[in-house]
């Protein structure tokens, strides 16, 4: 799902994405690439259930999907907004940080005070910023 909006005279494109664990991650990265191309010159925020793990976004391990995702983000000059304080996904089988909030330079200042809400939503937690934004992390 993709939404275009304005916040304080900044045009933002907000995309909620689900990277299916059974699909090659390159397929979803191509969709991110297409969104970035469309959003050129504007701010963009991705809320992603990435099904990838990396110590770069404060998980306890880095898997192959996480390494590929890391390289893509660096290549595209994107920023991971996740903070170390919070685990984004947990079930009775375990916990991880597979949910990512990613932004470009133009939207970096829009997201601040990144926190996880305590309210129950699903096995994926709700992210909240200081602007009272509620950005779902995926799992739909």
DRENDO-1510 file (C-alpha; in Angstrom, 1 decimal, always signed):
<recs>
REC; n; res; u; v; w
REC; 1; UNK; +0.0; +0.0; +0.0 .
REC; 2; UNK; +1.3; +3.5; -0.9 .
REC; 3; UNK; +0.1; +6.9; +0.3 .
REC; 4; UNK; +1.1; +10.3; -0.8 .
REC; 5; UNK; +0.6; +13.2; +1.6 .
REC; 6; UNK; +2.0; +16.5; +2.8 .
REC; 7; UNK; +3.4; +17.2; +6.2 .
REC; 8; UNK; +4.6; +20.8; +7.0 .
REC; 9; UNK; +5.0; +21.5; +3.2 .
REC; 10; UNK; +7.0; +18.3; +2.7 .
REC; 11; UNK; +5.5; +15.9; +0.2 .
REC; 12; UNK; +5.8; +12.4; +1.6 .
REC; 13; UNK; +5.3; +9.0; +0.1 .
REC; 14; UNK; +4.6; +6.3; +2.7 .
REC; 15; UNK; +4.7; +2.7; +1.6 .
REC; 16; UNK; +3.7; -0.3; +3.7 .
REC; 17; UNK; +5.4; -3.4; +2.4 .
REC; 18; UNK; +5.4; -7.1; +3.2 .
REC; 19; UNK; +8.4; -9.2; +2.1 .
REC; 20; UNK; +7.1; -12.8; +1.9 .
REC; 21; UNK; +9.7; -15.2; +3.5 .
REC; 22; UNK; +8.9; -17.7; +0.7 .
REC; 23; UNK; +9.7; -15.2; -2.1 .
REC; 24; UNK; +13.2; -14.1; -3.1 .
REC; 25; UNK; +14.0; -10.8; -1.5 .
REC; 26; UNK; +15.1; -9.4; -4.8 .
REC; 27; UNK; +11.5; -9.3; -6.0 .
REC; 28; UNK; +10.5; -7.0; -3.1 .
REC; 29; UNK; +13.6; -4.9; -3.5 .
REC; 30; UNK; +12.6; -4.3; -7.1 .
REC; 31; UNK; +9.3; -2.9; -5.8 .
REC; 32; UNK; +11.2; -0.6; -3.4 .
REC; 33; UNK; +13.3; +0.5; -6.3 .
REC; 34; UNK; +10.2; +1.3; -8.4 .
REC; 35; UNK; +8.8; +3.3; -5.5 .
REC; 36; UNK; +12.0; +5.2; -5.1 .
REC; 37; UNK; +12.1; +6.1; -8.8 .
REC; 38; UNK; +8.5; +7.3; -8.6 .
REC; 39; UNK; +9.3; +9.3; -5.4 .
REC; 40; UNK; +12.4; +11.0; -6.7 .
REC; 41; UNK; +12.8; +14.4; -5.1 .
REC; 42; UNK; +10.3; +13.8; -2.4 .
REC; 43; UNK; +10.4; +12.3; +1.1 .
REC; 44; UNK; +9.7; +8.6; +1.4 .
REC; 45; UNK; +9.0; +6.3; +4.4 .
REC; 46; UNK; +8.9; +2.6; +4.1 .
REC; 47; UNK; +7.2; +0.5; +6.8 .
REC; 48; UNK; +8.4; -3.0; +6.0 .
REC; 49; UNK; +7.8; -6.5; +7.4 .
REC; 50; UNK; +11.1; -7.5; +5.8 .
REC; 51; UNK; +11.4; -11.1; +7.1 .
REC; 52; UNK; +15.1; -10.3; +7.2 .
REC; 53; UNK; +17.4; -10.1; +10.2 .
REC; 54; UNK; +20.5; -7.9; +10.7 .
REC; 55; UNK; +22.5; -6.5; +13.6 .
REC; 56; UNK; +22.4; -3.3; +11.6 .
REC; 57; UNK; +18.8; -2.9; +12.8 .
REC; 58; UNK; +19.5; -4.3; +16.3 .
REC; 59; UNK; +18.7; -7.9; +15.8 .
REC; 60; UNK; +20.8; -10.6; +17.4 .
REC; 61; UNK; +22.0; -12.0; +14.1 .
REC; 62; UNK; +22.4; -11.3; +10.4 .
REC; 63; UNK; +20.9; -13.8; +7.9 .
REC; 64; UNK; +21.4; -13.9; +4.1 .
REC; 65; UNK; +18.2; -11.8; +3.5 .
REC; 66; UNK; +19.5; -9.3; +6.0 .
REC; 67; UNK; +22.8; -9.0; +4.3 .
REC; 68; UNK; +21.1; -8.4; +0.9 .
REC; 69; UNK; +18.8; -5.8; +2.5 .
REC; 70; UNK; +21.7; -4.0; +4.1 .
REC; 71; UNK; +23.5; -3.7; +0.8 .
REC; 72; UNK; +20.4; -2.4; -0.9 .
REC; 73; UNK; +19.8; +0.3; +1.7 .
REC; 74; UNK; +23.4; +1.5; +1.6 .
REC; 75; UNK; +23.4; +1.5; -2.2 .
REC; 76; UNK; +20.2; +3.6; -2.2 .
REC; 77; UNK; +21.4; +5.9; +0.6 .
REC; 78; UNK; +18.4; +5.0; +2.8 .
REC; 79; UNK; +18.3; +5.2; +6.6 .
REC; 80; UNK; +17.0; +2.6; +9.1 .
REC; 81; UNK; +15.1; +4.5; +11.8 .
REC; 82; UNK; +14.7; +1.6; +14.2 .
REC; 83; UNK; +16.2; +2.2; +17.6 .
REC; 84; UNK; +17.9; -0.4; +19.8 .
REC; 85; UNK; +15.4; -0.1; +22.5 .
REC; 86; UNK; +12.6; -2.1; +21.0 .
REC; 87; UNK; +11.9; -5.5; +19.5 .
REC; 88; UNK; +9.4; -5.2; +16.7 .
REC; 89; UNK; +8.1; -8.8; +16.4 .
REC; 90; UNK; +7.5; -11.5; +18.9 .
REC; 91; UNK; +5.5; -14.7; +19.3 .
REC; 92; UNK; +5.7; -17.8; +21.5 .
REC; 93; UNK; +8.3; -19.1; +19.1 .
REC; 94; UNK; +10.7; -16.2; +19.5 .
REC; 95; UNK; +11.4; -12.6; +18.9 .
REC; 96; UNK; +13.3; -10.6; +16.2 .
REC; 97; UNK; +13.6; -7.2; +14.6 .
REC; 98; UNK; +12.2; -8.1; +11.1 .
REC; 99; UNK; +10.1; -5.0; +10.9 .
REC; 100; UNK; +11.8; -1.9; +9.6 .
REC; 101; UNK; +11.1; +1.8; +9.2 .
REC; 102; UNK; +13.3; +3.1; +6.4 .
REC; 103; UNK; +13.5; +6.6; +5.0 .
REC; 104; UNK; +15.4; +8.7; +2.6 .
REC; 105; UNK; +17.3; +12.0; +3.4 .
REC; 106; UNK; +14.3; +14.2; +2.5 .
REC; 107; UNK; +12.0; +12.5; +5.1 .
REC; 108; UNK; +14.6; +11.8; +7.8 .
REC; 109; UNK; +13.6; +14.8; +10.0 .
REC; 110; UNK; +9.9; +13.8; +9.8 .
REC; 111; UNK; +10.4; +10.7; +11.9 .
REC; 112; UNK; +11.6; +11.3; +15.4 .
REC; 113; UNK; +11.2; +9.6; +18.8 .
REC; 114; UNK; +10.7; +6.2; +17.2 .
REC; 115; UNK; +9.0; +4.0; +19.8 .
REC; 116; UNK; +7.0; +0.8; +20.0 .
REC; 117; UNK; +3.4; +1.2; +21.3 .
REC; 118; UNK; +2.4; -1.1; +24.2 .
REC; 119; UNK; -1.0; -1.7; +22.8 .
REC; 120; UNK; -1.7; -5.2; +21.4 .
REC; 121; UNK; -2.1; -5.3; +17.7 .
REC; 122; UNK; -0.7; -8.6; +16.4 .
REC; 123; UNK; +2.6; -10.3; +16.6 .
REC; 124; UNK; +4.0; -7.1; +14.9 .
REC; 125; UNK; +4.0; -4.0; +17.2 .
REC; 126; UNK; +2.8; -0.5; +16.2 .
REC; 127; UNK; +5.4; +2.2; +15.7 .
REC; 128; UNK; +4.8; +5.7; +16.9 .
REC; 129; UNK; +6.7; +8.9; +16.2 .
REC; 130; UNK; +6.5; +12.3; +18.0 .
REC; 131; UNK; +4.1; +13.6; +15.4 .
REC; 132; UNK; +1.5; +11.2; +16.7 .
REC; 133; UNK; +1.9; +9.1; +13.6 .
REC; 134; UNK; +1.0; +5.5; +13.8 .
REC; 135; UNK; +3.0; +3.5; +11.3 .
REC; 136; UNK; +2.0; -0.2; +11.2 .
REC; 137; UNK; +5.0; -2.4; +10.8 .
REC; 138; UNK; +3.4; -5.1; +8.6 .
REC; 139; UNK; +2.0; -8.6; +9.3 .
REC; 140; UNK; -1.2; -8.0; +7.5 .
</recs>
